[in-house]
Amino acid sequence: MARGDKLPPSSDHGLLTKVACALSVASILSKIQILPSRQPSPTDLLVRLQYALDNWRCSMRRFAALLAMLAPGAAIAQTGEEPRPRIVITSAATIPSPPDRAVVSFSIHGEGTTSDEAVRAMVAKRDRIENGLAGIAAGADIRAAQVGIAEVRGRDCKRNVYGNAQLSTGECAIVGYTADLQVEIRTAAVNDAGTMVSLAGRLGATNPRIERFFLAEDKDIRRRGIAEALAEAKLQAEAIASASGVRLGSVLSVSNLSFNGPGPYDEIVATGQRVIAPPPPPPPPPVAIGLKPRAIETQVKVQVVYAILP
């Protein structure tokens, strides 16, 4: 290339790209003096080759920048439509409902010098408690959650302390057994759940309590909540469109964002490790506990996308 030759005109795709390319080529030419009116030397050929390589790199960078700018347009071309203006509304509704199920739980404890005696004592106590509760909540669903038998040793036995294993002799000799049963009762007698806790404690249950209240079926309630949430979403969208001076179009999409965890519950606990059973019949009536459980709040949340008309 002779002195005075003009460089090819650069493209106008991006000011930063043109400046970077010009600086790259100028940095090479400024380091090599090219004499006029002579045959190209190997050095001149090397410079021209370097120039062509730099020009190719600049073109590739411009092509990459252009491709990035054209990508959104290509995506729109593939979908066949341009982004439409829209209004996105999130609306929620809460439907309170009285619970129709209650869960009462307690433990049953039995003791004996042998494991069989401990289990028999536990079973006898369980039968006594279940028969007593049947008079309050007939047809209750009684479920055993967990049962276990444990050995009882002397107070000074170090068997559970880290160290050498201990034989079952001396202070570590077995002096008896305990049997424990975890029970859960599900009942439709919601208003009598407190009385059930009271009676279970009297009959020998350990730590009787109301675990929770719930709804056996909430599909209809959820449908009501969705209808209310959608109606509220439409009112909000109309208000936004009116205030913005645009016309509200049709619904583009609806999403259900609901998640309903366990509802609130009242807890009644008869404390104490063990409540001694009363003498044989006739037993006094159980202590009634007037109870009105809190409403179960079923929450529904939706997201509605409305189109904006031109």
C-alpha positions in Angstrom: 0.0 0.0 0.0 1.6 3.4 -1.0 1.5 6.4 1.1 -1.6 8.5 0.4 -3.8 5.5 -0.3 -7.3 5.9 1.2 -8.7 3.4 3.5 -12.0 1.8 2.5 -14.9 3.6 3.9 -16.2 2.0 7.1 -19.8 1.1 7.8 -22.1 3.3 9.9 -23.2 0.4 12.2 -22.3 1.8 15.6 -20.0 4.6 16.5 -18.1 2.6 19.1 -17.4 -0.2 16.6 -16.0 2.3 14.0 -13.7 4.0 16.5 -12.4 0.6 17.8 -11.6 -0.6 14.2 -9.9 2.7 13.3 -7.8 2.7 16.4 -6.8 -0.9 15.7 -5.7 -0.3 12.1 -4.0 3.0 13.0 -2.0 1.4 15.8 -0.4 -1.0 13.2 0.2 1.5 10.5 1.8 4.0 12.9 4.6 1.5 13.8 5.7 0.8 10.2 6.9 3.4 7.6 5.8 2.5 4.1 7.8 4.1 1.3 6.0 5.4 -1.9 6.6 4.3 -5.5 8.1 0.9 -5.0 7.2 -2.7 -5.2 5.5 -4.1 -2.1 8.0 -5.6 0.2 7.3 -8.6 2.5 6.8 -6.1 5.2 4.2 -4.2 3.2 2.4 -7.5 2.4 2.4 -8.3 6.1 0.9 -4.9 6.9 -1.8 -5.3 4.3 -2.5 -8.8 5.6 -2.8 -7.5 9.1 -5.1 -4.7 7.9 -7.3 -7.2 6.2 -7.5 -9.3 9.3 -8.4 -6.4 11.5 -11.0 -5.3 9.0 -12.5 -8.8 9.1 -12.6 -8.8 12.9 -14.3 -5.4 12.9 -16.9 -6.7 10.4 -17.6 -9.7 12.6 -18.1 -7.4 15.7 -20.4 -5.2 13.7 -22.3 -8.3 12.5 -22.6 -9.6 16.1 -24.0 -6.2 17.3 -26.4 -6.1 14.4 -27.6 -9.6 15.1 -28.2 -8.7 18.8 -30.4 -5.7 17.6 -32.3 -7.9 15.2 -33.0 -10.8 17.6 -36.1 -9.2 19.3 -37.5 -8.5 15.8 -36.8 -12.0 14.7 -38.7 -13.4 17.8 -41.6 -11.2 17.0 -41.5 -12.3 13.4 -41.6 -16.0 14.5 -44.7 -15.4 16.8 -46.4 -13.4 14.0 -47.5 -10.6 16.3 -46.0 -7.5 18.0 -46.2 -7.0 21.8 -49.6 -5.8 22.7 -50.3 -3.2 25.4 -51.9 -4.8 28.4 -53.0 -4.3 32.0 -52.0 -6.9 34.6 -54.1 -7.2 37.7 -53.5 -9.3 40.9 -56.6 -9.8 43.0 -57.4 -11.8 46.1 -60.5 -12.9 48.0 -60.9 -14.4 51.5 -63.9 -16.6 52.3 -64.4 -17.3 56.1 -66.2 -20.5 56.9 -66.9 -22.4 60.1 -64.9 -25.5 60.4 -66.7 -28.9 60.2 -63.9 -31.1 61.5 -61.8 -31.2 64.7 -58.6 -33.2 65.5 -58.1 -34.2 69.2 -54.9 -36.0 70.1 -53.4 -37.5 73.3 -51.0 -40.2 74.6 -51.9 -43.4 76.5 -49.4 -44.7 79.0 -49.1 -48.1 80.5 -46.7 -49.6 83.0 -45.8 -53.1 84.3 -43.1 -55.4 85.5 -43.1 -57.1 82.2 -43.7 -55.8 78.7 -47.0 -57.7 78.4 -48.3 -56.2 81.6 -47.4 -52.7 80.4 -49.1 -53.3 77.1 -52.2 -54.7 78.8 -52.4 -51.7 81.0 -52.1 -49.4 78.0 -54.8 -51.2 76.1 -57.2 -51.2 79.0 -56.8 -47.5 79.4 -57.2 -47.0 75.7 -60.5 -48.9 75.7 -61.8 -46.9 78.7 -61.0 -43.6 77.0 -62.5 -44.6 73.6 -65.7 -45.8 75.3 -66.0 -42.6 77.2 -65.4 -40.4 74.2 -68.0 -42.5 72.1 -70.7 -41.0 74.3 -69.8 -37.5 73.1 -68.7 -38.1 69.5 -70.2 -41.2 68.1 -68.6 -42.4 64.9 -65.3 -40.5 65.5 -62.3 -41.6 63.4 -59.8 -42.9 65.9 -56.3 -43.5 64.6 -53.1 -44.8 66.3 -50.1 -42.7 65.2 -47.3 -44.3 67.1 -46.7 -47.0 69.7 -43.5 -47.9 71.7 -42.3 -50.0 74.6 -39.3 -49.0 76.7 -37.3 -50.7 79.5 -37.1 -49.1 82.9 -33.8 -49.4 84.9 -32.4 -48.1 88.2 -32.0 -44.4 88.7 -28.2 -44.7 89.0 -27.7 -46.7 85.9 -25.2 -45.1 83.5 -26.2 -47.2 80.5 -26.9 -44.3 78.3 -23.7 -42.4 79.1 -20.9 -42.7 76.5 -18.4 -45.4 77.5 -18.2 -49.1 77.9 -21.4 -51.2 77.5 -23.2 -52.1 80.7 -24.9 -55.4 81.5 -28.5 -55.5 82.7 -27.4 -56.2 86.3 -27.0 -54.2 89.5 -28.3 -50.7 89.0 -28.8 -51.4 85.3 -31.1 -54.3 85.9 -34.6 -54.0 84.3 -37.2 -53.2 86.9 -40.2 -52.7 84.6 -41.5 -51.6 81.3 -43.6 -48.8 79.9 -45.8 -48.8 76.8 -47.0 -45.6 75.1 -49.5 -45.0 72.4 -50.1 -41.8 70.4 -53.8 -41.4 69.4 -55.5 -39.0 67.0 -59.2 -38.6 66.8 -61.0 -36.8 63.9 -64.6 -35.9 64.7 -67.4 -33.8 63.2 -68.5 -32.8 66.7 -66.6 -29.6 66.4 -68.4 -27.8 69.3 -67.8 -30.8 71.6 -64.0 -31.0 70.9 -63.2 -29.2 74.1 -65.3 -31.5 76.2 -63.6 -34.5 74.6 -60.3 -33.1 75.8 -61.7 -32.7 79.3 -63.0 -36.2 79.4 -59.9 -37.8 77.9 -57.8 -36.2 80.7 -60.1 -37.5 83.4 -60.0 -41.1 82.0 -56.2 -41.2 82.1 -55.0 -39.7 78.8 -51.6 -37.9 78.8 -51.5 -34.4 77.4 -54.9 -34.4 75.6 -55.3 -31.4 73.3 -57.1 -30.1 70.3 -54.6 -30.1 67.4 -56.6 -28.2 64.8 -59.9 -27.4 63.1 -60.3 -27.8 59.4 -62.8 -28.2 56.5 -63.5 -31.7 55.2 -64.2 -30.2 51.7 -63.5 -26.7 50.4 -64.0 -27.0 46.7 -67.2 -25.0 46.7 -65.7 -22.3 48.9 -62.7 -22.0 46.6 -65.0 -21.6 43.6 -66.7 -18.7 45.4 -63.4 -17.2 46.2 -62.2 -17.4 42.5 -65.5 -15.8 41.3 -65.1 -12.9 43.8 -61.4 -12.4 43.0 -62.1 -12.3 39.2 -64.9 -9.8 39.8 -62.6 -7.6 41.8 -59.9 -7.9 39.2 -62.3 -6.6 36.5 -63.3 -3.6 38.6 -59.6 -2.8 39.2 -58.8 -3.1 35.5 -61.7 -0.9 34.5 -60.7 1.8 37.0 -57.1 1.8 35.7 -58.2 1.9 32.1 -60.6 4.8 32.8 -58.0 6.8 34.7 -55.4 6.2 32.0 -57.7 7.2 29.2 -57.6 3.9 27.3 -60.2 1.3 26.4 -60.2 -2.1 28.2 -60.1 -5.1 26.0 -60.7 -8.8 26.5 -59.0 -11.1 29.0 -55.7 -12.5 27.6 -54.8 -14.9 30.4 -55.9 -15.9 33.9 -53.5 -17.5 36.5 -54.5 -19.1 39.8 -51.9 -18.1 42.4 -53.6 -19.6 45.4 -52.0 -21.6 48.2 -54.0 -22.4 51.3 -52.0 -23.8 54.2 -53.5 -25.1 57.5 -56.1 -22.7 58.9 -56.1 -21.1 62.3 -57.1 -23.3 65.2 -57.8 -23.0 68.9 -55.7 -25.1 71.2 -56.9 -26.6 74.4 -54.4 -28.6 76.4 -54.9 -30.5 79.7 -51.4 -30.3 81.1 -49.8 -32.8 83.4 -48.0 -36.0 82.7 -50.8 -38.2 83.9 -54.4 -37.7 85.1 -55.5 -40.4 87.5 -58.7 -42.1 86.5 -61.7 -41.6 88.8 -63.2 -44.4 90.9 -65.5 -47.0 89.2 -68.9 -45.9 88.0 -71.1 -44.1 88.4 -68.7 -41.4 87.2 -69.8 -37.8 87.2 -70.6 -36.2 83.8 -67.6 -34.7 82.0 -66.7 -31.1 82.5 -68.2 -29.4 79.4 -66.1 -26.8 77.7 -68.2 -24.4 75.6 -66.2 -23.9 72.4 -66.8 -21.9 69.3 -63.8 -22.4 67.0 -62.5 -19.6 64.8 -63.6 -19.5 61.2 -61.3 -21.1 58.6 -60.1 -18.5 56.1 -59.9 -19.8 52.6 -57.7 -17.5 50.5 -57.8 -17.3 46.8 -55.5 -15.2 44.6 -55.6 -14.7 40.9 -53.7 -12.8 38.2 -55.6 -11.5 35.2 -54.1 -9.9 32.1 -56.4 -7.6 30.0 -55.7 -6.3 26.6 -55.8 -2.5 25.8 -57.8 -1.7 22.7 -56.2 0.8 20.2 
